[in-house]
Amino acid sequence: MSSALFDRLTEQLGRLPGIGRKTAMRLAFSIVDNRELARDLSEALGMVWQKVGECSTCRNITENDICDICSNSSRHDSICVVHNPADLRAIEDAGLYRGKYFVLHGFLAPLDGIGPDELGIDTLRKMIDRFEVDEVILALDSTADGEATSSYIARILETHQVPVTRLARGLPPGASVEFADSLTLSQAFQGRQKV
């Protein structure tokens, strides 16, 4: 099969995270085979491209200048810092947190040109002052990049006189000690609790 447009569609789908060449090709065939799906997908992509942007307060995705979470006055005066909007969505769907958020859209990576400005650290500091925040919760990945970013943010926020906490680390429920890596075991020992 040879079609420059089909190949271009496959190439563009393959740019999505977690989509390899074979999956991109299967998706492209599905789109080409279903004209209604192709039209609906095209319309949805066009609308997202035109109307979805970042909240001017927390950098969450929104169709408005300020997202629904930031404009909700019943939210607690705490900020949960997350890596991306998908993390925010996961925490919201769990229903365990009712405060505000701040979305970094990445981790510190100086070699890749990602520093505090790209993560919006000044915007986070302004948000803390504006809402008179009583706690900042760092809900970042337990990876080297996530840990480095958490440490940097905690150090920067020392001047704000606001408690900075992070999500608990260690063995998840049902995990076997035998198969845990050394970082997970280290965090589990550091975060142990009285029984």
C-alpha positions as CSV (number, residue, x, y, z in Angstrom):
1,M,0.0,0.0,0.0
2,S,1.3,3.4,-0.9
3,S,-0.3,6.6,0.1
4,A,1.5,9.7,1.2
5,L,-1.5,11.0,3.2
6,F,-1.9,7.6,5.0
7,D,1.8,7.6,5.8
8,R,1.6,11.1,7.1
9,L,-1.3,10.2,9.3
10,T,0.6,7.2,10.6
11,E,3.6,9.3,11.3
12,Q,1.6,11.9,13.2
13,L,-0.2,9.3,15.3
14,G,3.2,7.7,16.1
15,R,4.3,10.9,17.7
16,L,1.8,10.4,20.5
17,P,3.3,9.0,23.8
18,G,3.0,5.2,24.1
19,I,2.1,4.8,20.4
20,G,4.6,2.7,18.4
21,R,4.6,2.3,14.6
22,K,2.3,-0.7,14.5
23,T,-0.3,0.8,16.8
24,A,-0.1,4.1,14.8
25,M,-0.7,2.1,11.6
26,R,-3.7,0.2,13.2
27,L,-5.2,3.5,14.3
28,A,-4.7,5.1,10.9
29,F,-6.4,2.1,9.2
30,S,-9.3,2.5,11.6
31,I,-9.6,6.2,10.8
32,V,-9.4,5.6,7.1
33,D,-11.9,2.8,7.2
34,N,-14.5,4.8,9.2
35,R,-15.4,8.1,7.5
36,E,-17.7,9.1,10.3
37,L,-14.9,8.5,12.9
38,A,-12.5,10.4,10.8
39,R,-14.8,13.4,10.5
40,D,-15.6,13.4,14.3
41,L,-12.0,13.1,15.2
42,S,-11.0,15.9,12.9
43,E,-13.6,18.2,14.3
44,A,-12.6,17.3,17.9
45,L,-8.9,18.0,17.1
46,G,-9.8,21.3,15.5
47,M,-11.8,22.4,18.4
48,V,-9.1,21.4,20.9
49,W,-6.5,23.2,18.9
50,Q,-8.6,26.4,18.7
51,K,-10.1,26.5,22.2
52,V,-8.1,24.6,24.8
53,G,-5.2,26.3,26.5
54,E,-3.7,26.7,30.0
55,C,-5.4,28.2,33.1
56,S,-3.7,31.5,33.8
57,T,-3.6,30.7,37.5
58,C,-2.6,27.0,37.8
59,R,-1.6,26.0,34.2
60,N,-4.3,23.2,34.0
61,I,-5.9,22.7,30.7
62,T,-9.1,24.7,30.2
63,E,-11.3,26.4,27.6
64,N,-11.4,29.5,29.7
65,D,-8.9,31.9,31.1
66,I,-9.3,30.4,34.6
67,C,-10.2,26.7,35.0
68,D,-13.2,25.4,37.0
69,I,-11.0,24.3,39.9
70,C,-9.3,27.7,40.4
71,S,-12.7,29.5,40.1
72,N,-14.4,27.2,42.7
73,S,-14.5,29.1,46.0
74,S,-15.3,26.0,48.0
75,R,-11.8,24.5,47.4
76,H,-9.4,24.3,50.3
77,D,-6.5,26.8,50.6
78,S,-3.8,24.2,49.7
79,I,-2.0,23.6,46.4
80,C,-1.2,20.2,45.0
81,V,1.8,20.4,42.6
82,V,1.5,17.8,39.8
83,H,3.6,16.9,36.8
84,N,0.9,17.1,34.1
85,P,-2.9,17.4,33.7
86,A,-3.2,13.6,33.6
87,D,-1.9,13.4,37.2
88,L,-4.3,16.1,38.2
89,R,-7.2,14.1,36.7
90,A,-6.1,10.9,38.5
91,I,-6.1,12.7,41.9
92,E,-9.5,14.4,41.1
93,D,-11.0,11.1,40.1
94,A,-9.9,9.5,43.3
95,G,-11.9,12.2,45.2
96,L,-9.5,12.4,48.1
97,Y,-8.3,16.0,47.6
98,R,-10.4,19.2,47.5
99,G,-7.8,21.9,47.2
100,K,-6.3,23.7,44.2
101,Y,-3.6,22.5,41.9
102,F,-0.5,23.7,40.0
103,V,0.6,21.9,36.8
104,L,4.3,21.9,36.0
105,H,4.0,20.4,32.5
106,G,7.4,18.7,33.0
107,F,10.4,18.2,35.3
108,L,13.6,20.1,35.7
109,A,16.0,19.1,33.0
110,P,18.7,21.7,32.5
111,L,20.4,19.8,29.7
112,D,17.2,19.7,27.8
113,G,16.5,23.4,28.4
114,I,13.8,22.9,31.0
115,G,14.4,25.2,34.0
116,P,12.2,27.0,36.6
117,D,10.8,29.4,34.0
118,E,9.5,26.6,31.8
119,L,7.9,24.9,34.8
120,G,6.2,28.2,35.9
121,I,7.8,28.4,39.3
122,D,7.2,32.2,39.5
123,T,3.5,31.6,38.7
124,L,3.4,29.0,41.5
125,R,4.9,31.5,44.0
126,K,2.3,34.2,42.9
127,M,-0.5,31.6,43.4
128,I,0.7,30.8,46.9
129,D,0.7,34.5,47.8
130,R,-2.6,35.2,46.1
131,F,-4.6,32.4,47.8
132,E,-2.8,32.6,51.2
133,V,-2.1,28.9,50.9
134,D,-1.8,26.8,54.1
135,E,0.1,23.8,52.5
136,V,1.8,22.9,49.3
137,I,1.7,19.1,48.5
138,L,4.2,17.8,46.0
139,A,2.6,15.0,44.1
140,L,5.4,14.3,41.7
141,D,6.7,11.0,40.4
142,S,9.1,9.0,42.5
143,T,11.8,9.1,39.8
144,A,15.2,10.9,39.7
145,D,13.6,13.8,37.8
146,G,10.6,14.0,40.0
147,E,12.7,13.9,43.2
148,A,15.1,16.6,41.9
149,T,12.1,18.8,41.0
150,S,10.5,18.2,44.4
151,S,13.7,19.1,46.2
152,Y,14.1,22.3,44.1
153,I,10.5,23.4,44.7
154,A,10.7,22.7,48.5
155,R,13.9,24.8,48.7
156,I,12.5,27.7,46.7
157,L,9.3,27.8,48.8
158,E,11.2,28.0,52.1
159,T,10.8,31.8,52.0
160,H,7.0,31.6,51.8
161,Q,6.6,30.2,55.3
162,V,4.2,27.6,54.0
163,P,4.4,23.9,55.0
164,V,5.6,21.8,52.0
165,T,4.7,18.1,52.1
166,R,4.9,15.3,49.6
167,L,2.9,12.1,49.0
168,A,4.0,9.1,51.0
169,R,6.5,6.7,49.4
170,G,7.3,3.1,49.9
171,L,5.7,-0.3,49.5
172,P,2.3,-0.2,48.0
173,P,-0.5,-2.5,49.4
174,G,-0.1,-6.1,48.3
175,A,3.6,-5.6,47.3
176,S,6.2,-8.2,48.1
177,V,9.3,-7.0,49.9
178,E,11.3,-9.6,48.0
179,F,10.6,-8.0,44.7
180,A,10.9,-4.3,45.7
181,D,13.8,-2.3,44.4
182,S,16.2,-0.6,46.7
183,L,14.8,2.9,46.3
184,T,11.3,1.7,47.2
185,L,12.6,-0.2,50.3
186,S,14.7,2.9,51.3
187,Q,11.6,5.1,51.2
188,A,9.5,2.5,53.0
189,F,12.0,2.4,55.9
190,Q,12.2,6.2,56.0
191,G,8.4,6.5,56.1
192,R,7.7,3.7,58.5
193,Q,4.8,4.3,61.0
194,K,3.9,3.1,64.5
195,V,1.6,0.1,64.5
